[in-house]
Amino acid sequence: MTISQPTNEIAVDRREETVVTQQPGYAATEQVTRDVAAERRQTIFMVQRIMWSILGFLEILLALRFMLKLIAANPDSGFAALIYGVTAPFIAPFALLIGTPTSGGMILEVTTLFAMSIYALAVWGIGRVIQIASDRPISRTVSRSTREQTGAGTERTTHTTTSD
């Protein structure tokens, strides 16, 4: 039979939970300490990894577009049409911002390079804002106490303190 005290769900850096286990002839109490700040940092890290992965995929598509325009790829081919179609909405805000030099069929699409830079800066800025807004100092000391009581009437208490 296990009895667990409910944890308080307020925003704290450290959360403690007491678990009592009772079996015939044996009883044990364990104090469990969770570092909630570390769990929050892991979630933020995962969100940032997803953001950077999406940016990386977009940057690859935009680089393909830039290269296809630069080597004067046939826009009627399936692959070029797909890349141009997928990347067009991401290039649209920058379409008339900078002139596009051409030479023969080759196009130096500077707007694509500009868009790649702006998207990279935007993702970096959003990531930094998320990190700054949610950053909390880590717990410097974590204490854990364990008390075990056996059926024979003996009791053992262990205290552990860890500092960073």
Number of C-alpha atoms within 10 A of each C-alpha: 8 10 11 10 10 10 10 10 7 7 9 11 16 15 16 17 15 17 16 17 15 16 11 8 10 13 17 18 18 17 15 14 15 13 15 17 19 16 12 15 16 12 11 17 15 12 14 19 13 12 15 16 12 12 18 13 11 18 20 12 17 23 17 16 23 21 16 21 20 16 12 16 17 13 14 9 9 10 13 17 14 14 18 20 12 15 18 15 11 16 18 13 11 15 17 10 11 12 11 13 10 13 9 6 11 15 18 19 20 17 20 24 15 15 19 21 12 13 15 16 12 13 16 15 12 13 19 13 12 14 15 10 9 12 13 14 8 14 14 8 10 14 13 14 15 15 15 16 16 15 13 8 9 8 12 10 11 10 10 9 9 9 8 7
